[in-house]
Amino acid sequence: MHEPSVFDKARNELFSQIRHCGVLQATEDQREAWFSQTMEYMAKRYPQVTQEQLAELHAAGLRYCEPVIPHGSAGREEHGDSS
């Protein structure tokens, strides 16, 4: 059986924390603060993960927090639907 890499473990932990801590409902400022603190924690918890990989994790985490389809009136306006 394939053992996950340290990077895979760090990514899985980051996504798990995103799901469980409420950052998905946070404001943009709160989200930025959360990511800053969390990435510091991840760097300490997984010292084998390089700075480049941490940047990749950060970017993946931010993408994970964005809705695939815009929600609310702003999303409808973007797509030309003002109903």
mmCIF file of the N, C-alpha and C atoms, coordinates in Angstrom:
data_MODEL
# 
_entry.id   MODEL 
# 
loop_
_atom_site.group_PDB 
_atom_site.id 
_atom_site.type_symbol 
_atom_site.label_atom_id 
_atom_site.label_alt_id 
_atom_site.label_comp_id 
_atom_site.label_asym_id 
_atom_site.label_entity_id 
_atom_site.label_seq_id 
_atom_site.pdbx_PDB_ins_code 
_atom_site.Cartn_x 
_atom_site.Cartn_y 
_atom_site.Cartn_z 
_atom_site.occupancy 
_atom_site.B_iso_or_equiv 
_atom_site.pdbx_formal_charge 
_atom_site.auth_seq_id 
_atom_site.auth_comp_id 
_atom_site.auth_asym_id 
_atom_site.auth_atom_id 
_atom_site.pdbx_PDB_model_num 
ATOM 1   N N  . MET A 1 1  ? 0.845   -1.183 0.000   1.00 0.00 ? 1  MET A N  1 
ATOM 2   C CA . MET A 1 1  ? 0.000   0.000  0.000   1.00 0.00 ? 1  MET A CA 1 
ATOM 3   C C  . MET A 1 1  ? 0.886   1.241  0.000   1.00 0.00 ? 1  MET A C  1 
ATOM 4   N N  . HIS A 1 2  ? 0.463   2.263  -0.737  1.00 0.00 ? 2  HIS A N  1 
ATOM 5   C CA . HIS A 1 2  ? 1.217   3.503  -0.887  1.00 0.00 ? 2  HIS A CA 1 
ATOM 6   C C  . HIS A 1 2  ? 1.092   4.377  0.361   1.00 0.00 ? 2  HIS A C  1 
ATOM 7   N N  . GLU A 1 3  ? 2.220   4.757  0.925   1.00 0.00 ? 3  GLU A N  1 
ATOM 8   C CA . GLU A 1 3  ? 2.254   5.663  2.078   1.00 0.00 ? 3  GLU A CA 1 
ATOM 9   C C  . GLU A 1 3  ? 2.203   7.101  1.564   1.00 0.00 ? 3  GLU A C  1 
ATOM 10  N N  . PRO A 1 4  ? 1.263   7.931  2.064   1.00 0.00 ? 4  PRO A N  1 
ATOM 11  C CA . PRO A 1 4  ? 1.195   9.319  1.602   1.00 0.00 ? 4  PRO A CA 1 
ATOM 12  C C  . PRO A 1 4  ? 2.483   10.075 1.942   1.00 0.00 ? 4  PRO A C  1 
ATOM 13  N N  . SER A 1 5  ? 2.861   10.985 1.057   1.00 0.00 ? 5  SER A N  1 
ATOM 14  C CA . SER A 1 5  ? 4.047   11.806 1.301   1.00 0.00 ? 5  SER A CA 1 
ATOM 15  C C  . SER A 1 5  ? 3.742   12.812 2.413   1.00 0.00 ? 5  SER A C  1 
ATOM 16  N N  . VAL A 1 6  ? 4.785   13.435 2.933   1.00 0.00 ? 6  VAL A N  1 
ATOM 17  C CA . VAL A 1 6  ? 4.606   14.460 3.960   1.00 0.00 ? 6  VAL A CA 1 
ATOM 18  C C  . VAL A 1 6  ? 3.756   15.604 3.397   1.00 0.00 ? 6  VAL A C  1 
ATOM 19  N N  . PHE A 1 7  ? 4.002   15.969 2.142   1.00 0.00 ? 7  PHE A N  1 
ATOM 20  C CA . PHE A 1 7  ? 3.207   17.019 1.502   1.00 0.00 ? 7  PHE A CA 1 
ATOM 21  C C  . PHE A 1 7  ? 1.733   16.618 1.445   1.00 0.00 ? 7  PHE A C  1 
ATOM 22  N N  . ASP A 1 8  ? 1.454   15.377 1.077   1.00 0.00 ? 8  ASP A N  1 
ATOM 23  C CA . ASP A 1 8  ? 0.069   14.892 1.025   1.00 0.00 ? 8  ASP A CA 1 
ATOM 24  C C  . ASP A 1 8  ? -0.592  14.976 2.402   1.00 0.00 ? 8  ASP A C  1 
ATOM 25  N N  . LYS A 1 9  ? 0.141   14.589 3.432   1.00 0.00 ? 9  LYS A N  1 
ATOM 26  C CA . LYS A 1 9  ? -0.395  14.652 4.793   1.00 0.00 ? 9  LYS A CA 1 
ATOM 27  C C  . LYS A 1 9  ? -0.688  16.095 5.191   1.00 0.00 ? 9  LYS A C  1 
ATOM 28  N N  . ALA A 1 10 ? 0.236   17.004 4.861   1.00 0.00 ? 10 ALA A N  1 
ATOM 29  C CA . ALA A 1 10 ? 0.039   18.422 5.181   1.00 0.00 ? 10 ALA A CA 1 
ATOM 30  C C  . ALA A 1 10 ? -1.175  18.978 4.439   1.00 0.00 ? 10 ALA A C  1 
ATOM 31  N N  . ARG A 1 11 ? -1.314  18.641 3.170   1.00 0.00 ? 11 ARG A N  1 
ATOM 32  C CA . ARG A 1 11 ? -2.456  19.105 2.374   1.00 0.00 ? 11 ARG A CA 1 
ATOM 33  C C  . ARG A 1 11 ? -3.763  18.581 2.964   1.00 0.00 ? 11 ARG A C  1 
ATOM 34  N N  . ASN A 1 12 ? -3.793  17.305 3.291   1.00 0.00 ? 12 ASN A N  1 
ATOM 35  C CA . ASN A 1 12 ? -5.005  16.711 3.859   1.00 0.00 ? 12 ASN A CA 1 
ATOM 36  C C  . ASN A 1 12 ? -5.372  17.362 5.189   1.00 0.00 ? 12 ASN A C  1 
ATOM 37  N N  . GLU A 1 13 ? -4.360  17.634 6.009   1.00 0.00 ? 13 GLU A N  1 
ATOM 38  C CA . GLU A 1 13 ? -4.621  18.284 7.295   1.00 0.00 ? 13 GLU A CA 1 
ATOM 39  C C  . GLU A 1 13 ? -5.143  19.705 7.082   1.00 0.00 ? 13 GLU A C  1 
ATOM 40  N N  . LEU A 1 14 ? -4.558  20.436 6.139   1.00 0.00 ? 14 LEU A N  1 
ATOM 41  C CA . LEU A 1 14 ? -5.016  21.799 5.855   1.00 0.00 ? 14 LEU A CA 1 
ATOM 42  C C  . LEU A 1 14 ? -6.479  21.790 5.423   1.00 0.00 ? 14 LEU A C  1 
ATOM 43  N N  . PHE A 1 15 ? -6.836  20.918 4.491   1.00 0.00 ? 15 PHE A N  1 
ATOM 44  C CA . PHE A 1 15 ? -8.222  20.862 4.019   1.00 0.00 ? 15 PHE A CA 1 
ATOM 45  C C  . PHE A 1 15 ? -9.167  20.456 5.148   1.00 0.00 ? 15 PHE A C  1 
ATOM 46  N N  . SER A 1 16 ? -8.737  19.549 5.994   1.00 0.00 ? 16 SER A N  1 
ATOM 47  C CA . SER A 1 16 ? -9.557  19.139 7.130   1.00 0.00 ? 16 SER A CA 1 
ATOM 48  C C  . SER A 1 16 ? -9.785  20.316 8.077   1.00 0.00 ? 16 SER A C  1 
ATOM 49  N N  . GLN A 1 17 ? -8.726  21.080 8.345   1.00 0.00 ? 17 GLN A N  1 
ATOM 50  C CA . GLN A 1 17 ? -8.869  22.239 9.228   1.00 0.00 ? 17 GLN A CA 1 
ATOM 51  C C  . GLN A 1 17 ? -9.793  23.285 8.614   1.00 0.00 ? 17 GLN A C  1 
ATOM 52  N N  . ILE A 1 18 ? -9.690  23.491 7.308   1.00 0.00 ? 18 ILE A N  1 
ATOM 53  C CA . ILE A 1 18 ? -10.567 24.450 6.630   1.00 0.00 ? 18 ILE A CA 1 
ATOM 54  C C  . ILE A 1 18 ? -12.025 24.046 6.825   1.00 0.00 ? 18 ILE A C  1 
ATOM 55  N N  . ARG A 1 19 ? -12.319 22.771 6.646   1.00 0.00 ? 19 ARG A N  1 
ATOM 56  C CA . ARG A 1 19 ? -13.704 22.285 6.779   1.00 0.00 ? 19 ARG A CA 1 
ATOM 57  C C  . ARG A 1 19 ? -14.228 22.414 8.204   1.00 0.00 ? 19 ARG A C  1 
ATOM 58  N N  . HIS A 1 20 ? -13.365 22.195 9.188   1.00 0.00 ? 20 HIS A N  1 
ATOM 59  C CA . HIS A 1 20 ? -13.829 22.108 10.566  1.00 0.00 ? 20 HIS A CA 1 
ATOM 60  C C  . HIS A 1 20 ? -13.760 23.403 11.366  1.00 0.00 ? 20 HIS A C  1 
ATOM 61  N N  . CYS A 1 21 ? -13.019 24.400 10.913  1.00 0.00 ? 21 CYS A N  1 
ATOM 62  C CA . CYS A 1 21 ? -12.806 25.577 11.765  1.00 0.00 ? 21 CYS A CA 1 
ATOM 63  C C  . CYS A 1 21 ? -13.714 26.755 11.446  1.00 0.00 ? 21 CYS A C  1 
ATOM 64  N N  . GLY A 1 22 ? -14.500 26.696 10.400  1.00 0.00 ? 22 GLY A N  1 
ATOM 65  C CA . GLY A 1 22 ? -15.407 27.785 10.083  1.00 0.00 ? 22 GLY A CA 1 
ATOM 66  C C  . GLY A 1 22 ? -14.836 28.862 9.183   1.00 0.00 ? 22 GLY A C  1 
ATOM 67  N N  . VAL A 1 23 ? -13.637 28.661 8.665   1.00 0.00 ? 23 VAL A N  1 
ATOM 68  C CA . VAL A 1 23 ? -13.024 29.685 7.809   1.00 0.00 ? 23 VAL A CA 1 
ATOM 69  C C  . VAL A 1 23 ? -13.806 29.875 6.510   1.00 0.00 ? 23 VAL A C  1 
ATOM 70  N N  . LEU A 1 24 ? -14.578 28.896 6.099   1.00 0.00 ? 24 LEU A N  1 
ATOM 71  C CA . LEU A 1 24 ? -15.376 29.032 4.877   1.00 0.00 ? 24 LEU A CA 1 
ATOM 72  C C  . LEU A 1 24 ? -16.424 30.138 5.011   1.00 0.00 ? 24 LEU A C  1 
ATOM 73  N N  . GLN A 1 25 ? -16.888 30.399 6.227   1.00 0.00 ? 25 GLN A N  1 
ATOM 74  C CA . GLN A 1 25 ? -17.883 31.439 6.461   1.00 0.00 ? 25 GLN A CA 1 
ATOM 75  C C  . GLN A 1 25 ? -17.254 32.749 6.930   1.00 0.00 ? 25 GLN A C  1 
ATOM 76  N N  . ALA A 1 26 ? -15.947 32.817 7.017   1.00 0.00 ? 26 ALA A N  1 
ATOM 77  C CA . ALA A 1 26 ? -15.250 33.995 7.540   1.00 0.00 ? 26 ALA A CA 1 
ATOM 78  C C  . ALA A 1 26 ? -15.204 35.122 6.517   1.00 0.00 ? 26 ALA A C  1 
ATOM 79  N N  . THR A 1 27 ? -14.994 36.340 7.025   1.00 0.00 ? 27 THR A N  1 
ATOM 80  C CA . THR A 1 27 ? -14.778 37.474 6.129   1.00 0.00 ? 27 THR A CA 1 
ATOM 81  C C  . THR A 1 27 ? -13.401 37.327 5.494   1.00 0.00 ? 27 THR A C  1 
ATOM 82  N N  . GLU A 1 28 ? -13.146 38.123 4.476   1.00 0.00 ? 28 GLU A N  1 
ATOM 83  C CA . GLU A 1 28 ? -11.846 38.035 3.803   1.00 0.00 ? 28 GLU A CA 1 
ATOM 84  C C  . GLU A 1 28 ? -10.701 38.364 4.764   1.00 0.00 ? 28 GLU A C  1 
ATOM 85  N N  . ASP A 1 29 ? -10.872 39.383 5.612   1.00 0.00 ? 29 ASP A N  1 
ATOM 86  C CA . ASP A 1 29 ? -9.828  39.741 6.579   1.00 0.00 ? 29 ASP A CA 1 
ATOM 87  C C  . ASP A 1 29 ? -9.591  38.611 7.579   1.00 0.00 ? 29 ASP A C  1 
ATOM 88  N N  . GLN A 1 30 ? -10.671 38.012 8.066   1.00 0.00 ? 30 GLN A N  1 
ATOM 89  C CA . GLN A 1 30 ? -10.544 36.895 9.002   1.00 0.00 ? 30 GLN A CA 1 
ATOM 90  C C  . GLN A 1 30 ? -9.853  35.714 8.332   1.00 0.00 ? 30 GLN A C  1 
ATOM 91  N N  . ARG A 1 31 ? -10.206 35.477 7.083   1.00 0.00 ? 31 ARG A N  1 
ATOM 92  C CA . ARG A 1 31 ? -9.619  34.364 6.333   1.00 0.00 ? 31 ARG A CA 1 
ATOM 93  C C  . ARG A 1 31 ? -8.119  34.575 6.148   1.00 0.00 ? 31 ARG A C  1 
ATOM 94  N N  . GLU A 1 32 ? -7.714  35.802 5.801   1.00 0.00 ? 32 GLU A N  1 
ATOM 95  C CA . GLU A 1 32 ? -6.290  36.100 5.629   1.00 0.00 ? 32 GLU A CA 1 
ATOM 96  C C  . GLU A 1 32 ? -5.524  35.869 6.927   1.00 0.00 ? 32 GLU A C  1 
ATOM 97  N N  . ALA A 1 33 ? -6.082  36.331 8.049   1.00 0.00 ? 33 ALA A N  1 
ATOM 98  C CA . ALA A 1 33 ? -5.434  36.133 9.349   1.00 0.00 ? 33 ALA A CA 1 
ATOM 99  C C  . ALA A 1 33 ? -5.346  34.644 9.678   1.00 0.00 ? 33 ALA A C  1 
ATOM 100 N N  . TRP A 1 34 ? -6.430  33.912 9.421   1.00 0.00 ? 34 TRP A N  1 
ATOM 101 C CA . TRP A 1 34 ? -6.442  32.476 9.704   1.00 0.00 ? 34 TRP A CA 1 
ATOM 102 C C  . TRP A 1 34 ? -5.377  31.765 8.880   1.00 0.00 ? 34 TRP A C  1 
ATOM 103 N N  . PHE A 1 35 ? -5.299  32.086 7.580   1.00 0.00 ? 35 PHE A N  1 
ATOM 104 C CA . PHE A 1 35 ? -4.315  31.429 6.723   1.00 0.00 ? 35 PHE A CA 1 
ATOM 105 C C  . PHE A 1 35 ? -2.895  31.764 7.156   1.00 0.00 ? 35 PHE A C  1 
ATOM 106 N N  . SER A 1 36 ? -2.648  32.991 7.542   1.00 0.00 ? 36 SER A N  1 
ATOM 107 C CA . SER A 1 36 ? -1.312  33.379 7.994   1.00 0.00 ? 36 SER A CA 1 
ATOM 108 C C  . SER A 1 36 ? -0.894  32.541 9.203   1.00 0.00 ? 36 SER A C  1 
ATOM 109 N N  . GLN A 1 37 ? -1.769  32.454 10.189  1.00 0.00 ? 37 GLN A N  1 
ATOM 110 C CA . GLN A 1 37 ? -1.476  31.669 11.393  1.00 0.00 ? 37 GLN A CA 1 
ATOM 111 C C  . GLN A 1 37 ? -1.362  30.178 11.080  1.00 0.00 ? 37 GLN A C  1 
ATOM 112 N N  . THR A 1 38 ? -2.254  29.691 10.253  1.00 0.00 ? 38 THR A N  1 
ATOM 113 C CA . THR A 1 38 ? -2.274  28.264 9.939   1.00 0.00 ? 38 THR A CA 1 
ATOM 114 C C  . THR A 1 38 ? -1.043  27.849 9.143   1.00 0.00 ? 38 THR A C  1 
ATOM 115 N N  . MET A 1 39 ? -0.602  28.679 8.213   1.00 0.00 ? 39 MET A N  1 
ATOM 116 C CA . MET A 1 39 ? 0.582   28.331 7.427   1.00 0.00 ? 39 MET A CA 1 
ATOM 117 C C  . MET A 1 39 ? 1.837   28.344 8.304   1.00 0.00 ? 39 MET A C  1 
ATOM 118 N N  . GLU A 1 40 ? 1.899   29.236 9.290   1.00 0.00 ? 40 GLU A N  1 
ATOM 119 C CA . GLU A 1 40 ? 3.010   29.205 10.253  1.00 0.00 ? 40 GLU A CA 1 
ATOM 120 C C  . GLU A 1 40 ? 2.989   27.882 11.018  1.00 0.00 ? 40 GLU A C  1 
ATOM 121 N N  . TYR A 1 41 ? 1.808   27.488 11.466  1.00 0.00 ? 41 TYR A N  1 
ATOM 122 C CA . TYR A 1 41 ? 1.648   26.217 12.178  1.00 0.00 ? 41 TYR A CA 1 
ATOM 123 C C  . TYR A 1 41 ? 2.073   25.041 11.298  1.00 0.00 ? 41 TYR A C  1 
ATOM 124 N N  . MET A 1 42 ? 1.625   25.047 10.031  1.00 0.00 ? 42 MET A N  1 
ATOM 125 C CA . MET A 1 42 ? 1.953   23.943 9.124   1.00 0.00 ? 42 MET A CA 1 
ATOM 126 C C  . MET A 1 42 ? 3.465   23.856 8.897   1.00 0.00 ? 42 MET A C  1 
ATOM 127 N N  . ALA A 1 43 ? 4.126   24.994 8.788   1.00 0.00 ? 43 ALA A N  1 
ATOM 128 C CA . ALA A 1 43 ? 5.579   25.004 8.585   1.00 0.00 ? 43 ALA A CA 1 
ATOM 129 C C  . ALA A 1 43 ? 6.295   24.366 9.776   1.00 0.00 ? 43 ALA A C  1 
ATOM 130 N N  . LYS A 1 44 ? 5.792   24.608 10.981  1.00 0.00 ? 44 LYS A N  1 
ATOM 131 C CA . LYS A 1 44 ? 6.401   24.015 12.180  1.00 0.00 ? 44 LYS A CA 1 
ATOM 132 C C  . LYS A 1 44 ? 6.047   22.533 12.301  1.00 0.00 ? 44 LYS A C  1 
ATOM 133 N N  . ARG A 1 45 ? 4.816   22.197 11.987  1.00 0.00 ? 45 ARG A N  1 
ATOM 134 C CA . ARG A 1 45 ? 4.362   20.803 12.120  1.00 0.00 ? 45 ARG A CA 1 
ATOM 135 C C  . ARG A 1 45 ? 4.997   19.897 11.071  1.00 0.00 ? 45 ARG A C  1 
ATOM 136 N N  . TYR A 1 46 ? 5.233   20.436 9.886   1.00 0.00 ? 46 TYR A N  1 
ATOM 137 C CA . TYR A 1 46 ? 5.809   19.656 8.786   1.00 0.00 ? 46 TYR A CA 1 
ATOM 138 C C  . TYR A 1 46 ? 7.091   20.334 8.288   1.00 0.00 ? 46 TYR A C  1 
ATOM 139 N N  . PRO A 1 47 ? 8.179   20.251 9.063   1.00 0.00 ? 47 PRO A N  1 
ATOM 140 C CA . PRO A 1 47 ? 9.417   20.943 8.669   1.00 0.00 ? 47 PRO A CA 1 
ATOM 141 C C  . PRO A 1 47 ? 10.028  20.413 7.372   1.00 0.00 ? 47 PRO A C  1 
ATOM 142 N N  . GLN A 1 48 ? 9.645   19.217 6.944   1.00 0.00 ? 48 GLN A N  1 
ATOM 143 C CA . GLN A 1 48 ? 10.171  18.656 5.696   1.00 0.00 ? 48 GLN A CA 1 
ATOM 144 C C  . GLN A 1 48 ? 9.551   19.316 4.464   1.00 0.00 ? 48 GLN A C  1 
ATOM 145 N N  . VAL A 1 49 ? 8.423   19.994 4.639   1.00 0.00 ? 49 VAL A N  1 
ATOM 146 C CA . VAL A 1 49 ? 7.750   20.660 3.521   1.00 0.00 ? 49 VAL A CA 1 
ATOM 147 C C  . VAL A 1 49 ? 8.513   21.951 3.212   1.00 0.00 ? 49 VAL A C  1 
ATOM 148 N N  . THR A 1 50 ? 8.868   22.129 1.945   1.00 0.00 ? 50 THR A N  1 
ATOM 149 C CA . THR A 1 50 ? 9.655   23.293 1.528   1.00 0.00 ? 50 THR A CA 1 
ATOM 150 C C  . THR A 1 50 ? 8.791   24.557 1.494   1.00 0.00 ? 50 THR A C  1 
ATOM 151 N N  . GLN A 1 51 ? 9.448   25.714 1.420   1.00 0.00 ? 51 GLN A N  1 
ATOM 152 C CA . GLN A 1 51 ? 8.722   26.982 1.307   1.00 0.00 ? 51 GLN A CA 1 
ATOM 153 C C  . GLN A 1 51 ? 7.870   27.008 0.032   1.00 0.00 ? 51 GLN A C  1 
ATOM 154 N N  . GLU A 1 52 ? 8.409   26.455 -1.035  1.00 0.00 ? 52 GLU A N  1 
ATOM 155 C CA . GLU A 1 52 ? 7.654   26.385 -2.291  1.00 0.00 ? 52 GLU A CA 1 
ATOM 156 C C  . GLU A 1 52 ? 6.394   25.535 -2.112  1.00 0.00 ? 52 GLU A C  1 
ATOM 157 N N  . GLN A 1 53 ? 6.526   24.412 -1.423  1.00 0.00 ? 53 GLN A N  1 
ATOM 158 C CA . GLN A 1 53 ? 5.368   23.552 -1.178  1.00 0.00 ? 53 GLN A CA 1 
ATOM 159 C C  . GLN A 1 53 ? 4.362   24.235 -0.249  1.00 0.00 ? 53 GLN A C  1 
ATOM 160 N N  . LEU A 1 54 ? 4.863   24.991 0.743   1.00 0.00 ? 54 LEU A N  1 
ATOM 161 C CA . LEU A 1 54 ? 3.959   25.730 1.621   1.00 0.00 ? 54 LEU A CA 1 
ATOM 162 C C  . LEU A 1 54 ? 3.164   26.764 0.825   1.00 0.00 ? 54 LEU A C  1 
ATOM 163 N N  . ALA A 1 55 ? 3.826   27.426 -0.116  1.00 0.00 ? 55 ALA A N  1 
ATOM 164 C CA . ALA A 1 55 ? 3.135   28.392 -0.972  1.00 0.00 ? 55 ALA A CA 1 
ATOM 165 C C  . ALA A 1 55 ? 2.072   27.684 -1.810  1.00 0.00 ? 55 ALA A C  1 
ATOM 166 N N  . GLU A 1 56 ? 2.398   26.488 -2.278  1.00 0.00 ? 56 GLU A N  1 
ATOM 167 C CA . GLU A 1 56 ? 1.437   25.693 -3.050  1.00 0.00 ? 56 GLU A CA 1 
ATOM 168 C C  . GLU A 1 56 ? 0.243   25.297 -2.175  1.00 0.00 ? 56 GLU A C  1 
ATOM 169 N N  . LEU A 1 57 ? 0.516   24.904 -0.927  1.00 0.00 ? 57 LEU A N  1 
ATOM 170 C CA . LEU A 1 57 ? -0.561  24.568 0.005   1.00 0.00 ? 57 LEU A CA 1 
ATOM 171 C C  . LEU A 1 57 ? -1.453  25.781 0.260   1.00 0.00 ? 57 LEU A C  1 
ATOM 172 N N  . HIS A 1 58 ? -0.833  26.926 0.465   1.00 0.00 ? 58 HIS A N  1 
ATOM 173 C CA . HIS A 1 58 ? -1.576  28.157 0.721   1.00 0.00 ? 58 HIS A CA 1 
ATOM 174 C C  . HIS A 1 58 ? -2.504  28.470 -0.451  1.00 0.00 ? 58 HIS A C  1 
ATOM 175 N N  . ALA A 1 59 ? -1.974  28.404 -1.660  1.00 0.00 ? 59 ALA A N  1 
ATOM 176 C CA . ALA A 1 59 ? -2.777  28.677 -2.860  1.00 0.00 ? 59 ALA A CA 1 
ATOM 177 C C  . ALA A 1 59 ? -3.918  27.668 -2.995  1.00 0.00 ? 59 ALA A C  1 
ATOM 178 N N  . ALA A 1 60 ? -3.633  26.400 -2.745  1.00 0.00 ? 60 ALA A N  1 
ATOM 179 C CA . ALA A 1 60 ? -4.669  25.366 -2.836  1.00 0.00 ? 60 ALA A CA 1 
ATOM 180 C C  . ALA A 1 60 ? -5.746  25.595 -1.778  1.00 0.00 ? 60 ALA A C  1 
ATOM 181 N N  . GLY A 1 61 ? -5.329  25.991 -0.589  1.00 0.00 ? 61 GLY A N  1 
ATOM 182 C CA . GLY A 1 61 ? -6.287  26.276 0.474   1.00 0.00 ? 61 GLY A CA 1 
ATOM 183 C C  . GLY A 1 61 ? -7.201  27.440 0.131   1.00 0.00 ? 61 GLY A C  1 
ATOM 184 N N  . LEU A 1 62 ? -6.627  28.490 -0.449  1.00 0.00 ? 62 LEU A N  1 
ATOM 185 C CA . LEU A 1 62 ? -7.443  29.637 -0.860  1.00 0.00 ? 62 LEU A CA 1 
ATOM 186 C C  . LEU A 1 62 ? -8.447  29.237 -1.933  1.00 0.00 ? 62 LEU A C  1 
ATOM 187 N N  . ARG A 1 63 ? -7.993  28.439 -2.901  1.00 0.00 ? 63 ARG A N  1 
ATOM 188 C CA . ARG A 1 63 ? -8.908  27.963 -3.947  1.00 0.00 ? 63 ARG A CA 1 
ATOM 189 C C  . ARG A 1 63 ? -10.018 27.106 -3.347  1.00 0.00 ? 63 ARG A C  1 
ATOM 190 N N  . TYR A 1 64 ? -9.671  26.293 -2.365  1.00 0.00 ? 64 TYR A N  1 
ATOM 191 C CA . TYR A 1 64 ? -10.645 25.420 -1.707  1.00 0.00 ? 64 TYR A CA 1 
ATOM 192 C C  . TYR A 1 64 ? -11.752 26.240 -1.035  1.00 0.00 ? 64 TYR A C  1 
ATOM 193 N N  . CYS A 1 65 ? -11.415 27.440 -0.570  1.00 0.00 ? 65 CYS A N  1 
ATOM 194 C CA . CYS A 1 65 ? -12.380 28.291 0.130   1.00 0.00 ? 65 CYS A CA 1 
ATOM 195 C C  . CYS A 1 65 ? -13.301 29.058 -0.812  1.00 0.00 ? 65 CYS A C  1 
ATOM 196 N N  . GLU A 1 66 ? -12.958 29.135 -2.080  1.00 0.00 ? 66 GLU A N  1 
ATOM 197 C CA . GLU A 1 66 ? -13.765 29.883 -3.040  1.00 0.00 ? 66 GLU A CA 1 
ATOM 198 C C  . GLU A 1 66 ? -14.875 28.995 -3.601  1.00 0.00 ? 66 GLU A C  1 
ATOM 199 N N  . PRO A 1 67 ? -16.104 29.540 -3.694  1.00 0.00 ? 67 PRO A N  1 
ATOM 200 C CA . PRO A 1 67 ? -17.183 28.745 -4.291  1.00 0.00 ? 67 PRO A CA 1 
ATOM 201 C C  . PRO A 1 67 ? -16.933 28.533 -5.783  1.00 0.00 ? 67 PRO A C  1 
ATOM 202 N N  . VAL A 1 68 ? -17.307 27.371 -6.269  1.00 0.00 ? 68 VAL A N  1 
ATOM 203 C CA . VAL A 1 68 ? -17.148 27.059 -7.687  1.00 0.00 ? 68 VAL A CA 1 
ATOM 204 C C  . VAL A 1 68 ? -18.068 27.952 -8.511  1.00 0.00 ? 68 VAL A C  1 
ATOM 205 N N  . ILE A 1 69 ? -19.279 28.134 -8.018  1.00 0.00 ? 69 ILE A N  1 
ATOM 206 C CA . ILE A 1 69 ? -20.262 28.993 -8.669  1.00 0.00 ? 69 ILE A CA 1 
ATOM 207 C C  . ILE A 1 69 ? -20.536 30.158 -7.725  1.00 0.00 ? 69 ILE A C  1 
ATOM 208 N N  . PRO A 1 70 ? -20.410 31.406 -8.195  1.00 0.00 ? 70 PRO A N  1 
ATOM 209 C CA . PRO A 1 70 ? -20.674 32.553 -7.319  1.00 0.00 ? 70 PRO A CA 1 
ATOM 210 C C  . PRO A 1 70 ? -22.084 32.488 -6.747  1.00 0.00 ? 70 PRO A C  1 
ATOM 211 N N  . HIS A 1 71 ? -22.214 32.869 -5.491  1.00 0.00 ? 71 HIS A N  1 
ATOM 212 C CA . HIS A 1 71 ? -23.500 32.834 -4.799  1.00 0.00 ? 71 HIS A CA 1 
ATOM 213 C C  . HIS A 1 71 ? -24.023 34.248 -4.596  1.00 0.00 ? 71 HIS A C  1 
ATOM 214 N N  . GLY A 1 72 ? -25.309 34.375 -4.410  1.00 0.00 ? 72 GLY A N  1 
ATOM 215 C CA . GLY A 1 72 ? -25.919 35.648 -4.060  1.00 0.00 ? 72 GLY A CA 1 
ATOM 216 C C  . GLY A 1 72 ? -26.100 36.569 -5.243  1.00 0.00 ? 72 GLY A C  1 
ATOM 217 N N  . SER A 1 73 ? -26.520 37.796 -4.945  1.00 0.00 ? 73 SER A N  1 
ATOM 218 C CA . SER A 1 73 ? -26.824 38.756 -6.003  1.00 0.00 ? 73 SER A CA 1 
ATOM 219 C C  . SER A 1 73 ? -25.593 39.127 -6.811  1.00 0.00 ? 73 SER A C  1 
ATOM 220 N N  . ALA A 1 74 ? -24.430 39.189 -6.190  1.00 0.00 ? 74 ALA A N  1 
ATOM 221 C CA . ALA A 1 74 ? -23.207 39.524 -6.925  1.00 0.00 ? 74 ALA A CA 1 
ATOM 222 C C  . ALA A 1 74 ? -22.942 38.492 -8.012  1.00 0.00 ? 74 ALA A C  1 
ATOM 223 N N  . GLY A 1 75 ? -23.174 37.229 -7.726  1.00 0.00 ? 75 GLY A N  1 
ATOM 224 C CA . GLY A 1 75 ? -22.961 36.173 -8.709  1.00 0.00 ? 75 GLY A CA 1 
ATOM 225 C C  . GLY A 1 75 ? -23.928 36.271 -9.870  1.00 0.00 ? 75 GLY A C  1 
ATOM 226 N N  . ARG A 1 76 ? -25.180 36.607 -9.591  1.00 0.00 ? 76 ARG A N  1 
ATOM 227 C CA . ARG A 1 76 ? -26.176 36.749 -10.660 1.00 0.00 ? 76 ARG A CA 1 
ATOM 228 C C  . ARG A 1 76 ? -25.849 37.945 -11.546 1.00 0.00 ? 76 ARG A C  1 
ATOM 229 N N  . GLU A 1 77 ? -25.423 39.059 -10.934 1.00 0.00 ? 77 GLU A N  1 
ATOM 230 C CA . GLU A 1 77 ? -25.085 40.257 -11.701 1.00 0.00 ? 77 GLU A CA 1 
ATOM 231 C C  . GLU A 1 77 ? -23.898 40.007 -12.616 1.00 0.00 ? 77 GLU A C  1 
ATOM 232 N N  . GLU A 1 78 ? -22.913 39.251 -12.138 1.00 0.00 ? 78 GLU A N  1 
ATOM 233 C CA . GLU A 1 78 ? -21.740 38.929 -12.950 1.00 0.00 ? 78 GLU A CA 1 
ATOM 234 C C  . GLU A 1 78 ? -22.142 38.202 -14.220 1.00 0.00 ? 78 GLU A C  1 
ATOM 235 N N  . HIS A 1 79 ? -23.185 37.398 -14.135 1.00 0.00 ? 79 HIS A N  1 
ATOM 236 C CA . HIS A 1 79 ? -23.604 36.576 -15.262 1.00 0.00 ? 79 HIS A CA 1 
ATOM 237 C C  . HIS A 1 79 ? -24.776 37.200 -16.024 1.00 0.00 ? 79 HIS A C  1 
ATOM 238 N N  . GLY A 1 80 ? -25.057 38.503 -15.768 1.00 0.00 ? 80 GLY A N  1 
ATOM 239 C CA . GLY A 1 80 ? -26.086 39.200 -16.518 1.00 0.00 ? 80 GLY A CA 1 
ATOM 240 C C  . GLY A 1 80 ? -27.505 38.882 -16.110 1.00 0.00 ? 80 GLY A C  1 
ATOM 241 N N  . ASP A 1 81 ? -27.708 38.303 -14.934 1.00 0.00 ? 81 ASP A N  1 
ATOM 242 C CA . ASP A 1 81 ? -29.044 37.953 -14.448 1.00 0.00 ? 81 ASP A CA 1 
ATOM 243 C C  . ASP A 1 81 ? -29.369 38.868 -13.278 1.00 0.00 ? 81 ASP A C  1 
ATOM 244 N N  . SER A 1 82 ? -30.232 39.831 -13.487 1.00 0.00 ? 82 SER A N  1 
ATOM 245 C CA . SER A 1 82 ? -30.563 40.778 -12.422 1.00 0.00 ? 82 SER A CA 1 
ATOM 246 C C  . SER A 1 82 ? -31.887 40.464 -11.747 1.00 0.00 ? 82 SER A C  1 
ATOM 247 N N  . SER A 1 83 ? -32.436 39.285 -11.958 1.00 0.00 ? 83 SER A N  1 
ATOM 248 C CA . SER A 1 83 ? -33.737 38.927 -11.383 1.00 0.00 ? 83 SER A CA 1 
ATOM 249 C C  . SER A 1 83 ? -33.690 38.671 -9.924  1.00 0.00 ? 83 SER A C  1 
# 
